[in-house]
């Protein structure tokens, strides 16, 4: 990885990552998106599971100030056959409230 610092000087750096954490989803997870579903200002996860024809929702339960994220046990919702990549959009409607729309594909 090359990082460009102030003055255009290029520096080499080795990125580091936290230890991997795994979270249960449905069968054959295909895509994931992060968005705040429940309005608590923490990113929740939505996973499209092509093997089980479901979407798993994992609500973020990370305590304030924690350095390790945590999520509630998944909630699965049935979809059509083989759900594809998931995206989310936040829209504000006439009542002024933010609504989250999720689209697969």
Residue frames as a rotation matrix with the C-alpha (Angstrom) as fourth column:
UNK 1
0.592 0.806 0.000 0.00
0.806 -0.592 0.000 0.00
0.000 0.000 -1.000 0.00
UNK 2
-0.594 -0.740 0.315 1.34
0.737 -0.658 -0.155 3.42
0.323 0.140 0.936 -0.88
UNK 3
0.461 0.686 -0.563 0.23
0.835 -0.549 0.015 6.49
-0.299 -0.477 -0.826 1.03
UNK 4
-0.157 -0.467 0.870 0.74
0.644 -0.717 -0.268 10.00
0.749 0.518 0.414 -0.24
UNK 5
0.028 0.080 -0.996 1.49
0.943 -0.333 0.000 12.42
-0.332 -0.940 -0.084 2.58
UNK 6
0.816 0.245 -0.524 1.61
0.177 -0.968 -0.177 16.21
-0.551 0.052 -0.833 2.65
UNK 7
0.165 -0.770 -0.616 3.85
-0.669 -0.547 0.504 17.73
-0.725 0.329 -0.605 0.02
UNK 8
0.686 0.216 -0.695 3.31
-0.709 0.413 -0.572 14.77
0.163 0.885 0.437 -2.31
UNK 9
-0.465 -0.877 0.124 5.87
-0.880 0.442 -0.176 12.56
0.100 -0.191 -0.977 -0.53
UNK 10
0.439 0.592 -0.676 5.05
-0.543 0.774 0.326 8.91
0.716 0.224 0.661 -1.04
UNK 11
-0.393 -0.523 0.757 5.46
-0.918 0.268 -0.292 6.60
-0.050 -0.809 -0.585 1.98
UNK 12
-0.391 0.234 -0.890 5.15
-0.166 0.934 0.318 2.84
0.905 0.272 -0.326 2.31
UNK 13
-0.416 0.321 0.851 2.86
-0.907 -0.075 -0.415 1.51
-0.070 -0.944 0.322 4.99
UNK 14
-0.844 0.193 -0.501 1.58
0.094 0.972 0.217 -1.88
0.529 0.136 -0.838 6.02
UNK 15
-0.089 0.882 0.463 -2.11
-0.726 -0.376 0.576 -1.83
0.682 -0.285 0.673 6.93
UNK 16
-0.987 -0.134 -0.089 -3.27
-0.039 0.736 -0.676 -3.71
0.156 -0.664 -0.731 10.00
UNK 17
-0.141 0.987 -0.077 -6.64
-0.455 0.005 0.891 -5.15
0.879 0.161 0.448 10.81
UNK 18
-0.120 0.217 0.969 -8.38
-0.972 0.175 -0.159 -6.35
-0.204 -0.960 0.190 13.97
UNK 19
-0.907 -0.142 0.397 -8.83
-0.141 0.990 0.031 -10.07
-0.397 -0.028 -0.917 14.54
UNK 20
-0.704 0.653 -0.278 -11.59
-0.267 0.119 0.956 -11.54
0.658 0.748 0.091 12.35
UNK 21
-0.648 0.639 0.414 -15.04
-0.384 0.195 -0.903 -11.89
-0.657 -0.744 0.119 13.87
UNK 22
-0.896 0.428 -0.120 -17.71
0.094 0.445 0.891 -14.11
0.435 0.787 -0.438 12.37
UNK 23
-0.565 0.811 0.152 -21.45
-0.612 -0.288 -0.737 -13.67
-0.554 -0.509 0.659 12.65
UNK 24
-0.636 0.383 0.670 -24.08
0.478 0.877 -0.048 -16.27
-0.606 0.290 -0.741 11.73
UNK 25
-0.485 0.549 -0.681 -26.18
-0.796 -0.600 0.084 -15.59
-0.362 0.583 0.728 8.64
UNK 26
0.668 0.713 0.212 -28.32
-0.492 0.637 -0.593 -17.70
-0.558 0.292 0.777 6.36
UNK 27
0.330 -0.497 0.803 -26.92
0.496 0.815 0.301 -20.22
-0.803 0.299 0.515 3.87
UNK 28
-0.128 -0.532 0.837 -24.48
0.991 -0.034 0.129 -19.02
-0.040 0.846 0.532 1.17
UNK 29
0.428 0.246 -0.870 -24.28
0.354 -0.931 -0.089 -15.31
-0.831 -0.270 -0.486 2.06
UNK 30
0.310 -0.198 0.930 -23.89
0.951 0.040 -0.308 -13.39
0.024 0.979 0.201 -1.19
UNK 31
-0.270 -0.385 0.882 -23.68
0.362 -0.890 -0.277 -9.71
0.892 0.244 0.380 -0.26
UNK 32
-0.002 0.224 -0.975 -23.76
0.992 -0.121 -0.030 -7.43
-0.124 -0.967 -0.222 2.75
UNK 33
-0.107 -0.044 0.993 -24.61
0.277 -0.961 -0.013 -3.78
0.955 0.273 0.115 3.33
UNK 34
-0.518 -0.100 -0.849 -24.32
0.855 -0.097 -0.510 -1.68
-0.031 -0.990 0.136 6.47
UNK 35
-0.428 0.440 0.789 -26.93
0.005 -0.872 0.489 0.94
0.904 0.214 0.371 7.38
UNK 36
-0.977 0.145 0.154 -28.59
-0.174 -0.139 -0.975 2.22
-0.120 -0.980 0.162 10.53
UNK 37
-0.599 0.784 -0.161 -31.91
0.346 0.436 0.831 0.35
0.722 0.442 -0.533 10.47
UNK 38
0.115 0.716 -0.689 -33.22
0.912 0.199 0.359 1.15
0.394 -0.670 -0.630 13.94
UNK 39
0.567 0.201 0.799 -32.19
0.169 -0.978 0.126 4.80
0.806 0.064 -0.588 14.29
UNK 40
0.903 -0.253 -0.346 -29.56
0.359 0.003 0.933 4.34
-0.235 -0.967 0.094 17.03
UNK 41
0.748 -0.614 -0.253 -26.72
-0.664 -0.700 -0.264 5.87
-0.015 0.366 -0.931 14.92
UNK 42
-0.212 -0.794 0.570 -24.88
-0.533 0.583 0.614 2.51
-0.819 -0.174 -0.547 14.72
UNK 43
-0.277 0.087 -0.957 -24.45
-0.941 0.178 0.288 0.57
0.195 0.980 0.032 11.45
UNK 44
0.236 0.434 0.870 -26.55
-0.455 0.840 -0.295 -2.60
-0.858 -0.326 0.396 11.34
UNK 45
-0.799 -0.583 -0.150 -25.93
-0.432 0.382 0.817 -5.37
-0.419 0.718 -0.556 8.79
UNK 46
0.497 0.868 -0.014 -28.21
-0.598 0.331 -0.730 -6.72
-0.629 0.371 0.683 6.05
UNK 47
-0.642 -0.755 0.130 -27.02
-0.495 0.539 0.682 -9.91
-0.585 0.373 -0.720 4.35
UNK 48
0.375 0.694 -0.615 -28.52
-0.927 0.271 -0.260 -11.50
-0.014 0.667 0.744 1.21
UNK 49
-0.384 -0.446 0.808 -28.36
-0.510 0.833 0.217 -15.31
-0.770 -0.328 -0.547 1.53
UNK 50
-0.228 0.290 -0.929 -28.65
-0.965 0.061 0.256 -16.95
0.131 0.955 0.266 -1.88
UNK 51
-0.835 -0.181 -0.520 -28.62
-0.194 0.981 -0.030 -20.52
0.516 0.076 -0.853 -0.52
UNK 52
-0.763 0.565 -0.314 -31.54
0.594 0.421 -0.685 -20.09
-0.255 -0.709 -0.657 1.88
UNK 53
-0.345 0.637 0.689 -33.56
0.566 -0.445 0.694 -17.47
0.749 0.630 -0.207 -0.05
UNK 54
0.595 0.467 -0.654 -33.47
0.804 -0.347 0.483 -15.12
-0.002 -0.813 -0.582 2.93
UNK 55
0.094 -0.575 0.813 -32.14
-0.024 -0.818 -0.575 -11.78
0.995 0.035 -0.090 4.06
UNK 56
0.165 -0.126 -0.978 -30.51
0.945 0.306 0.120 -11.74
0.284 -0.944 0.169 7.50
UNK 57
0.445 -0.020 0.895 -30.65
-0.133 -0.990 0.044 -8.58
0.886 -0.139 -0.443 9.61
UNK 58
0.044 -0.512 -0.858 -28.10
0.927 0.340 -0.156 -8.20
0.371 -0.789 0.490 12.41
UNK 59
0.826 0.308 0.471 -28.77
0.129 -0.918 0.374 -5.22
0.548 -0.249 -0.798 14.68
UNK 60
-0.191 -0.968 0.160 -25.69
0.151 -0.190 -0.970 -3.51
0.970 -0.161 0.182 16.10
UNK 61
0.841 0.461 -0.284 -25.48
0.305 0.031 0.952 -3.92
0.448 -0.887 -0.115 19.89
UNK 62
-0.136 -0.989 -0.063 -22.01
0.708 -0.053 -0.704 -2.42
0.693 -0.140 0.707 20.35
UNK 63
0.527 0.263 -0.808 -21.70
0.817 -0.419 0.396 -0.56
-0.235 -0.869 -0.435 23.65
UNK 64
0.937 -0.167 0.308 -20.67
-0.057 -0.941 -0.334 3.09
0.346 0.295 -0.891 23.53
UNK 65
0.458 -0.850 0.261 -16.88
-0.879 -0.389 0.277 3.37
-0.134 -0.356 -0.925 23.62
UNK 66
0.557 -0.235 0.797 -16.31
0.012 0.961 0.276 -0.32
-0.831 -0.144 0.538 22.83
UNK 67
-0.203 -0.711 -0.673 -13.56
-0.812 -0.262 0.522 -1.17
-0.547 0.652 -0.525 20.36
UNK 68
-0.983 -0.067 0.171 -15.03
0.017 0.892 0.452 -4.54
-0.183 0.447 -0.876 19.36
UNK 69
-0.476 0.860 -0.182 -18.36
-0.832 -0.373 0.411 -4.53
0.286 0.347 0.893 17.49
UNK 70
-0.890 0.307 0.338 -21.20
0.127 0.877 -0.462 -6.82
-0.438 -0.369 -0.820 18.54
UNK 71
-0.624 0.715 -0.315 -24.48
-0.650 -0.252 0.717 -7.72
0.433 0.652 0.622 16.86
UNK 72
-0.047 0.724 0.688 -27.73
-0.796 0.389 -0.463 -9.30
-0.603 -0.569 0.558 18.01
UNK 73
-0.544 -0.027 0.838 -28.61
0.259 0.945 0.199 -12.78
-0.798 0.325 -0.508 16.77
UNK 74
-0.989 0.079 -0.128 -29.74
-0.147 -0.325 0.934 -12.59
0.032 0.942 0.333 13.16
UNK 75
-0.052 0.992 0.115 -33.36
-0.163 0.105 -0.981 -12.20
-0.985 -0.070 0.156 12.15
UNK 76
-0.906 -0.275 0.321 -34.10
0.222 0.337 0.915 -13.93
-0.360 0.901 -0.244 8.85
UNK 77
0.016 0.899 -0.437 -36.71
-0.453 -0.384 -0.805 -12.76
-0.891 0.211 0.401 6.38
UNK 78
0.018 0.073 0.997 -37.87
0.643 0.763 -0.068 -14.82
-0.765 0.643 -0.034 3.40
UNK 79
-0.299 -0.139 -0.944 -37.16
-0.576 -0.763 0.295 -13.49
-0.761 0.632 0.148 -0.08
UNK 80
0.793 0.422 -0.440 -37.72
-0.597 0.390 -0.701 -14.65
-0.124 0.818 0.561 -3.61
UNK 81
0.877 -0.440 0.195 -35.41
0.462 0.883 -0.085 -17.18
-0.134 0.165 0.977 -5.20
UNK 82
0.092 -0.989 0.115 -31.65
0.995 0.088 -0.039 -16.49
0.029 0.118 0.993 -4.85
UNK 83
0.920 0.242 -0.308 -31.53
0.280 -0.956 0.085 -12.89
-0.274 -0.165 -0.948 -3.55
UNK 84
0.315 -0.801 0.508 -28.79
0.765 -0.102 -0.636 -10.78
0.561 0.589 0.581 -5.12
UNK 85
-0.686 -0.721 -0.100 -26.69
0.625 -0.513 -0.588 -7.84
0.372 -0.466 0.802 -3.83
UNK 86
0.368 0.796 -0.480 -28.41
0.929 -0.298 0.219 -5.65
0.031 -0.527 -0.849 -1.27
UNK 87
-0.708 -0.512 0.487 -28.31
0.454 -0.857 -0.242 -1.85
0.541 0.050 0.839 -1.26
UNK 88
0.075 0.739 -0.670 -30.00
0.969 -0.212 -0.126 0.69
-0.235 -0.640 -0.732 1.00
UNK 89
-0.545 -0.131 0.828 -31.06
0.422 -0.896 0.135 4.28
0.725 0.423 0.544 0.52
UNK 90
-0.479 0.420 -0.771 -32.27
0.722 -0.311 -0.618 6.86
-0.499 -0.853 -0.154 3.03
UNK 91
-0.547 0.400 0.736 -35.13
0.473 -0.578 0.665 9.02
0.691 0.711 0.127 1.77
UNK 92
-0.850 0.362 -0.383 -37.03
0.168 -0.503 -0.848 11.79
-0.499 -0.785 0.367 3.50
UNK 93
-0.468 0.776 0.423 -40.73
0.810 0.185 0.556 11.79
0.354 0.603 -0.715 2.69
UNK 94
-0.087 0.522 0.849 -43.39
0.173 -0.831 0.529 14.46
0.981 0.192 -0.018 3.11
UNK 95
0.855 0.469 -0.220 -43.69
0.267 -0.035 0.963 13.88
0.444 -0.882 -0.155 6.87
UNK 96
0.527 -0.727 0.440 -40.01
-0.733 -0.651 -0.198 14.80
0.430 -0.218 -0.876 7.32
UNK 97
0.570 -0.299 0.765 -39.09
-0.465 0.650 0.601 11.38
-0.677 -0.698 0.232 8.71
UNK 98
-0.350 -0.749 -0.562 -36.22
-0.934 0.236 0.267 9.39
-0.067 0.619 -0.783 7.25
UNK 99
0.765 0.519 0.381 -37.23
-0.446 0.854 -0.268 6.06
-0.465 0.035 0.885 5.68
UNK 100
-0.414 -0.908 0.055 -34.80
-0.652 0.339 0.678 3.37
-0.635 0.245 -0.733 4.68
UNK 101
0.729 0.596 -0.337 -35.44
-0.650 0.448 -0.613 1.47
-0.215 0.666 0.714 1.47
UNK 102
-0.261 -0.798 0.543 -33.70
-0.410 0.601 0.686 -1.79
-0.874 -0.044 -0.484 0.71
UNK 103
0.666 0.394 -0.633 -33.35
-0.731 0.178 -0.659 -3.18
-0.147 0.902 0.407 -2.78
UNK 104
0.018 -0.676 0.737 -31.85
-0.015 0.737 0.676 -6.44
-1.000 -0.023 0.003 -3.92
UNK 105
0.052 -0.124 0.991 -30.41
0.898 0.440 0.008 -6.47
-0.437 0.889 0.135 -7.41
